[in-house]
Amino acid sequence: MKLSEVKKKLLAALMSLENENGYKINKGKFALIKKNIDGSAGLYFTENNWIDEIQIMPAICVDVDEINLIWKKFNDHISYTYFMNLLELKDWYELGKVDRIKFKVEEHDRFKLFNEEQDLISASEHIKNLFKTYGLRYVNDFSTVNGVDKLYNSNLPEISKLHCSGIQVQSVVGLIAAKLSGNPNYNTISDIYSSIIEKHKIEDTMNIKDIEVFFKVKEYLG
């Protein structure tokens, strides 16, 4: 089965999510996306197309417009406000942690389609169940400014790195969310992120542009 056919059939199999939850299929982005008052949320898929198998990685990705509007002032290439692989999300909610070796090294973060039709049917059913049980909850729990503040800043100084592409994103988004939500611990949160970014700067372990973005955002927020 060709990748294009797999994409078409998978989205068709997930059509019920449109009717039940208001998510609209976007074939071009290989996703189901829903606009809401605070921004948008979606079930997005990335894929690997090998000779003998096709791999599908599902993720819940959320944008909060009020946060991203500030972020975009200083970065032309922002990512989602927060996101997480749908299979990892199950462990995060049930176990309170994610074993990255299990998911990244052992590849439990994806569906592998070998037997074409039967594998695709099984994957689509599994995805629907995970989305309804954990994906919708993830969106409902955190897709506001206050929710993002809670997601990124509740466990500081511990940095989870689970909900974004790295500390360079969490530091900026977490700081913006704390400011906009009126978090009473904003100054402490700002100091924690500043200390982390300064450490990366000294150790030369972060892109200089990401460092500059953080401090520009911090100055802007006042």
C-alpha positions as CSV (number, residue, x, y, z in Angstrom):
1,M,0.0,0.0,0.0
2,K,1.4,3.4,-0.9
3,L,1.9,6.1,1.7
4,S,-0.7,8.4,0.0
5,E,-3.3,5.6,0.3
6,V,-2.5,4.9,3.9
7,K,-2.9,8.6,4.7
8,K,-6.2,8.8,2.9
9,K,-7.6,5.6,4.5
10,L,-6.4,6.5,8.0
11,L,-8.1,9.9,7.9
12,A,-11.3,8.3,6.6
13,A,-11.2,5.8,9.4
14,L,-11.0,8.7,11.9
15,M,-13.9,10.6,10.4
16,S,-16.1,9.9,13.4
17,L,-13.9,12.2,15.4
18,E,-15.2,15.0,13.2
19,N,-18.8,14.3,14.0
20,E,-18.3,13.6,17.7
21,N,-15.8,16.2,18.7
22,G,-15.7,18.9,16.1
23,Y,-12.2,18.2,14.7
24,K,-12.0,18.8,11.0
25,I,-9.8,16.7,8.7
26,N,-7.0,18.6,7.0
27,K,-5.5,16.3,4.3
28,G,-2.7,18.7,3.5
29,K,-1.4,18.7,7.1
30,F,-2.3,15.0,7.6
31,A,-4.2,16.0,10.7
32,L,-7.5,16.6,12.4
33,I,-7.7,20.2,13.7
34,K,-10.2,22.2,15.8
35,K,-10.3,25.9,16.3
36,N,-11.3,27.2,19.8
37,I,-11.6,30.5,21.6
38,D,-8.0,30.4,22.8
39,G,-6.4,29.0,19.6
40,S,-6.4,25.6,18.1
41,A,-5.7,22.0,18.8
42,G,-5.1,19.0,16.6
43,L,-4.2,15.4,16.2
44,Y,-1.3,15.5,13.8
45,F,0.6,12.6,12.2
46,T,4.2,12.3,11.0
47,E,5.4,9.3,9.1
48,N,8.3,7.2,8.0
49,N,8.0,5.3,4.7
50,W,10.4,2.3,4.5
51,I,10.6,-0.4,1.9
52,D,8.8,-3.0,4.1
53,E,6.7,-0.9,6.5
54,I,5.1,2.5,7.1
55,Q,5.4,4.1,10.5
56,I,2.8,6.5,11.8
57,M,3.5,8.8,14.8
58,P,0.4,10.6,16.3
59,A,0.7,13.6,18.4
60,I,-1.6,16.1,20.1
61,C,-0.4,19.7,19.3
62,V,-1.9,22.8,20.8
63,D,-1.5,26.5,20.0
64,V,-2.6,29.2,22.4
65,D,-2.9,32.4,20.4
66,E,-2.3,34.9,23.2
67,I,1.0,33.3,24.0
68,N,2.1,32.7,20.5
69,L,1.4,36.4,19.6
70,I,4.1,37.5,21.9
71,W,6.5,34.6,21.0
72,K,6.2,35.5,17.3
73,K,7.4,39.1,18.0
74,F,10.9,37.7,18.6
75,N,11.0,34.4,16.7
76,D,9.9,33.8,13.1
77,H,9.9,30.1,13.4
78,I,7.9,29.1,16.5
79,S,6.6,25.6,17.2
80,Y,3.4,24.6,18.9
81,T,2.7,26.1,22.3
82,Y,2.8,22.5,23.6
83,F,2.5,19.0,22.2
84,M,3.0,15.3,23.1
85,N,3.1,12.0,21.3
86,L,-0.3,10.3,21.8
87,L,1.2,7.0,22.9
88,E,3.5,8.7,25.4
89,L,0.5,10.7,26.7
90,K,-1.2,7.5,27.9
91,D,1.8,6.7,30.2
92,W,2.1,10.3,31.3
93,Y,-1.5,10.3,32.6
94,E,-1.5,6.8,33.9
95,L,2.0,6.6,35.4
96,G,2.9,10.2,35.9
97,K,6.1,9.7,33.8
98,V,7.4,8.7,30.4
99,D,10.2,6.3,29.7
100,R,11.9,7.9,26.8
101,I,14.0,4.7,26.1
102,K,10.8,2.7,25.7
103,F,9.3,5.3,23.3
104,K,12.3,6.6,21.4
105,V,14.8,3.7,21.3
106,E,12.3,0.9,21.3
107,E,9.9,2.8,19.1
108,H,6.8,2.4,21.1
109,D,5.8,5.9,20.0
110,R,4.5,4.8,16.6
111,F,2.3,2.4,14.8
112,K,4.0,0.1,12.3
113,L,2.0,-1.0,9.4
114,F,3.2,-4.3,7.9
115,N,0.0,-6.2,7.0
116,E,-1.5,-3.2,5.3
117,E,-5.3,-3.3,5.7
118,Q,-5.5,-5.2,9.0
119,D,-2.7,-3.1,10.6
120,L,-4.3,0.1,9.4
121,I,-7.7,-0.9,10.9
122,S,-6.0,-1.9,14.2
123,A,-4.0,1.4,14.3
124,S,-7.0,3.6,13.6
125,E,-9.1,2.0,16.3
126,H,-6.2,2.4,18.8
127,I,-5.7,6.0,17.8
128,K,-9.4,6.8,18.3
129,N,-9.4,5.3,21.7
130,L,-6.3,7.0,22.8
131,F,-7.5,10.3,21.4
132,K,-10.9,10.1,23.2
133,T,-9.4,9.0,26.5
134,Y,-6.2,11.0,26.7
135,G,-5.9,13.4,23.8
136,L,-9.1,15.3,24.5
137,R,-8.2,15.5,28.2
138,Y,-4.8,16.9,27.4
139,V,-6.4,19.6,25.3
140,N,-9.1,20.4,27.9
141,D,-6.6,20.5,30.8
142,F,-4.0,22.9,29.3
143,S,-5.2,24.8,26.2
144,T,-5.6,28.1,27.9
145,V,-3.0,30.6,29.2
146,N,-3.5,29.4,32.8
147,G,-3.3,25.8,31.6
148,V,0.0,26.4,29.9
149,D,1.3,28.1,33.0
150,K,0.3,25.1,35.1
151,L,1.8,22.6,32.5
152,Y,5.2,24.3,32.3
153,N,5.7,26.0,35.6
154,S,4.1,23.8,38.3
155,N,7.2,21.6,38.9
156,L,10.0,24.1,38.5
157,P,13.0,24.0,38.9
158,E,12.5,20.5,37.4
159,I,12.4,20.7,33.6
160,S,10.3,17.9,32.1
161,K,11.1,18.5,28.3
162,L,8.1,16.4,27.5
163,H,5.7,18.9,26.1
164,C,7.9,20.8,23.7
165,S,11.1,20.5,21.7
166,G,13.3,21.6,24.5
167,I,14.2,24.0,27.3
168,Q,14.6,26.8,24.7
169,V,10.9,26.6,24.1
170,Q,9.7,25.8,27.6
171,S,11.6,28.8,29.0
172,V,10.0,31.3,26.7
173,V,6.5,29.9,26.6
174,G,6.5,29.2,30.3
175,L,7.6,32.7,31.1
176,I,5.0,34.3,28.8
177,A,2.3,32.1,30.3
178,A,3.3,33.0,33.9
179,K,3.2,36.7,33.1
180,L,-0.2,36.6,31.2
181,S,-1.8,34.4,33.9
182,G,-0.7,36.7,36.7
183,N,1.2,33.9,38.4
184,P,2.2,35.3,41.9
185,N,5.5,33.5,41.5
186,Y,6.4,35.2,38.3
187,N,9.7,36.7,39.5
188,T,10.9,33.3,40.9
189,I,9.9,31.6,37.6
190,S,11.8,34.2,35.7
191,D,14.9,33.8,37.8
192,I,14.8,30.0,37.4
193,Y,14.5,30.1,33.6
194,S,17.2,32.9,33.4
195,S,19.6,30.8,35.5
196,I,19.0,27.8,33.2
197,I,19.5,29.8,30.0
198,E,22.6,31.5,31.5
199,K,24.1,28.1,32.3
200,H,23.5,26.9,28.7
201,K,25.1,30.1,27.5
202,I,28.2,29.6,29.6
203,E,28.5,26.0,28.6
204,D,27.8,26.8,24.9
205,T,25.0,24.2,24.8
206,M,22.3,26.3,23.2
207,N,21.8,28.1,20.0
208,I,22.7,31.8,20.5
209,K,19.5,32.9,18.7
210,D,17.4,30.9,21.2
211,I,19.3,32.6,24.1
212,E,18.7,36.0,22.6
213,V,15.0,35.3,22.1
214,F,14.5,34.3,25.7
215,F,16.1,37.5,27.0
216,K,14.3,39.7,24.6
217,V,11.0,38.2,25.7
218,K,11.9,38.6,29.3
219,E,12.7,42.3,28.7
220,Y,9.5,42.8,26.8
221,L,7.4,41.2,29.6
222,G,9.1,43.6,32.1
